[in-house]
Amino acid sequence: MPSTAKKQYNVSVRALQLPLGFLALGLFVYLLVKAKTIILPLFMAVGIWYLINAIAKPIMNFRIGGRKLPGFICYTAAIALLVFAIYMITGLVSRNIDNVVKRAPHYQQNLEMMFTKTVEKLHLENPLSIKDMAGYFDIGRILRDLAGTFTGLAGTAFVVFVYVAFLLYEQRTFDRKIAGISSSRAQEKRIRAILRSIDTKIRTYLGVKTFVSALTGMISFGIMKWVGVDFADFWGLIIFFLNFIPMLGSIVAVIFPALLTLVQFDTIGPFLVIAVGLTGTQIAIGNFLDPRMMGQSLNLSPIVILTSLATWGTIWGIPGMFLSIPIMVIVTITLSQFHATRPIAILLSEKGQLSKLDSDPA
């Protein structure tokens, strides 16, 4: 092929790369939405499988008579601990949701009284009645919908655990597969280094986030218990989980308990204490403790975190919000390994700098 024709061919190929890339991205998102019932349980299973391995690794360090525990015992203990935690959490959530639904008429009555008093103080010419707003202020319906959401998540549990079982069975062959797909020893070493980088960042994120979320949940529980908020233990647990959702989770973690306090008591005082106390806790821990412990381990731009949260939340709902940060960590590290996509990884990073591993793309 003549040099001129070859140059024109290369220019044409480059010109097609961008639209083809956007087309592939659109098809990928379409697949994620349409195949949600298949792909989402798989992603959740990968998360649980990762947690099992994360729990099992410290157990492997225990020695009895100078010998390490067999791997089978370590993984069995890790699975037992995780299943017990899930059982306790599920029981607490289901019991409290039932109790909250039973208390809904009392909350509804207080809400209607507050609404009526507020409308009277405004002296409107054509005041709204609570009946006009029934669709928006039906607490019982809202709580039943919330219970239905938890029931729907529980319905996928069997599929998730099947995936987890197969992942645990297959992981014995992962090392051989990595060696098999590598064309050279150097490439195999690099693949393992990338996987270690992903593992380190996600492990740091999960460890720090779990500690910070637990601390936030316990302090919030103490404040709610002191005020006398109903189901303080339940809301403390919900706050713990909501803190895994970047930015938005902290806001929702304050709004829900504060609104419950508003409809539980006849006075505005407890509501103000809860609103100020929980907000102060979120600000103190989220703006000071969390960043210092997390450091630069994630290396993700705040706007990228927010966009990722919105994107995965739109695609997969609440589970997508929980998975948004680990997914973006994996995507950023992967993009940084290739010259063609490394500029995208730099744009996604917090300060435009990549880690030592990311600085040498293939």
C-alpha positions, -999 to 999 in steps of 0.1 A, spaced: 0 0 0 15 34 -9 24 57 19 -2 83 10 -30 58 9 -17 42 42 -18 76 59 -54 83 46 -64 48 59 -49 55 93 -67 89 95 -100 72 85 -96 46 112 -88 72 139 -119 93 128 -141 62 133 -127 53 167 -146 80 186 -181 74 172 -176 36 174 -165 40 210 -197 60 219 -217 34 200 -201 6 220 -207 25 252 -243 30 244 -248 -6 236 -230 -16 268 -253 7 289 -284 -7 271 -272 -42 279 -268 -33 316 -303 -20 318 -320 -47 298 -301 -76 314 -304 -61 349 -320 -93 364 -289 -113 353 -260 -89 356 -269 -72 389 -270 -105 409 -237 -114 394 -221 -81 405 -236 -85 439 -222 -120 441 -188 -108 431 -190 -83 460 -200 -110 485 -173 -133 471 -148 -105 477 -160 -100 512 -156 -137 520 -120 -136 508 -113 -104 527 -127 -121 559 -109 -153 553 -74 -138 548 -70 -126 584 -83 -160 597 -55 -177 576 -29 -159 598 -41 -177 629 -18 -205 639 -26 -235 661 4 -255 672 26 -234 649 5 -245 619 -19 -224 598 -55 -233 596 -65 -252 565 -80 -231 537 -113 -250 539 -118 -241 576 -109 -205 570 -134 -200 542 -161 -220 561 -156 -197 591 -157 -166 568 -189 -178 552 -204 -186 586 -196 -151 599 -210 -134 568 -242 -155 568 -247 -148 606 -243 -110 600 -267 -111 571 -292 -131 592 -290 -106 621 -293 -76 599 -322 -91 579 -340 -100 611 -335 -65 626 -347 -48 594 -378 -70 589 -389 -67 626 -385 -30 627 -403 -24 593 -433 -44 606 -433 -23 638 -430 9 619 -459 0 597 -480 -7 628 -471 27 642 -479 44 609 -515 54 619 -501 73 649 -475 90 627 -502 98 601 -524 114 628 -496 136 641 -486 146 605 -522 156 598 -524 177 629 -491 195 621 -503 201 585 -536 215 596 -519 239 622 -494 250 596 -521 258 570 -541 277 596 -511 299 606 -505 308 569 -541 322 566 -544 312 530 -576 321 511 -580 287 496 -561 264 520 -553 229 511 -566 200 532 -548 169 541 -572 150 519 -559 169 489 -524 158 497 -533 123 507 -512 108 479 -481 125 492 -486 121 529 -498 85 532 -471 73 556 -485 38 557 -482 34 519 -447 48 518 -436 24 545 -453 -6 528 -435 4 495 -402 4 515 -409 -30 529 -416 -42 494 -382 -30 483 -365 -51 509 -386 -81 500 -376 -77 463 -339 -76 472 -344 -107 494 -360 -124 464 -327 -123 445 -307 -138 474 -309 -174 460 -295 -164 426 -268 -144 443 -257 -172 465 -256 -196 436 -232 -173 418 -211 -170 450 -209 -207 453 -196 -210 417 -171 -182 422 -157 -198 453 -154 -231 434 -138 -214 403 -112 -193 422 -89 -223 426 -82 -220 389 -77 -182 387 -39 -183 390 -36 -209 362 -59 -189 340 -39 -157 345 -7 -176 336 -25 -192 306 -37 -159 291 -4 -142 295 19 -142 265 50 -137 286 63 -137 322 64 -99 322 28 -96 311 17 -121 338 36 -100 364 19 -68 352 -16 -84 353 -10 -96 388 2 -61 398 -29 -45 384 -51 -70 403 -32 -62 435 -37 -25 429 -74 -30 425 -75 -52 456 -56 -28 477 -77 2 468 -110 -15 472 -99 -32 505 -88 2 519 -121 18 508 -142 -10 523 -122 -11 556 -122 27 562 -158 31 550 -170 3 573 -152 18 603 -164 54 596 -200 42 588 -201 21 620 -189 51 640 -215 74 624 -242 49 630 -233 44 667 -231 81 674 -264 87 656 -280 58 675 -268 74 708 -284 108 698 -317 92 687 -318 70 718 -312 100 741 -341 120 724 -364 89 725 -368 84 688 -387 52 679 -367 23 665 -333 41 671 -314 8 666 -331 3 632 -323 39 621 -287 35 633 -283 5 611 -299 23 581 -275 52 586 -245 27 587 -255 14 552 -265 48 538 -230 61 545 -217 36 518 -235 57 492 -213 87 485 -226 122 492 -263 114 487 -263 87 514 -253 112 542 -281 135 532 -308 108 533 -293 94 565 -303 127 582 -336 133 564 -353 100 572 -348 100 610 -355 137 613 -388 133 595 -397 104 617 -390 125 647 -411 153 633 -442 130 630 -435 111 663 -435 141 687 -460 169 692 -433 196 695 -406 208 672 -378 206 698 -369 169 693 -369 174 655 -344 202 658 -321 182 681 -321 152 658 -316 174 626 -287 194 641 -271 164 659 -272 140 629 -261 167 605 -232 177 628 -221 140 631 -221 136 593 -202 168 588 -176 161 615 -169 125 604 -175 130 567 -153 161 563 -126 155 588 -121 118 599 -131 101 566 -107 121 543 -78 117 567 -82 79 570 -90 74 533 -61 96 521 -54 94 484 -63 57 481 -92 61 458 -78 89 436 -112 98 421 -125 132 413 -155 143 434 -175 151 402 -166 116 389 -179 101 422 -212 121 419 -217 113 383 -209 76 389 -234 76 417 -261 91 395 -253 68 365 -252 35 384 -282 46 405 -302 52 373 -291 19 358 -294 -4 388 -312 16 415 -300 15 452 -276 -16 446 -260 4 418 -253 33 442 -235 9 466 -214 -6 438 -206 28 421 -173 34 438 -157 -1 435 -168 -1 398 -152 33 392 -120 22 409 -117 -8 387 -125 12 355 -99 39 363 -71 15 371 -79 -5 339 -80 26 317 -47 38 331 -29 7 318 -32 15 281 -18 45 262 -50 51 242 -72 53 274 -47 67 299 -59 103 293 -94 93 303 -80 78 336 -61 111 342 -94 130 338 -111 107 362 -84 111 389 -87 136 417 -56 157 409 -46 146 375 -19 122 388 -19 85 387 -2 60 410 32 45 404 17 14 388 -5 35 366 24 56 353 37 29 330 9 19 306 13 -8 281 
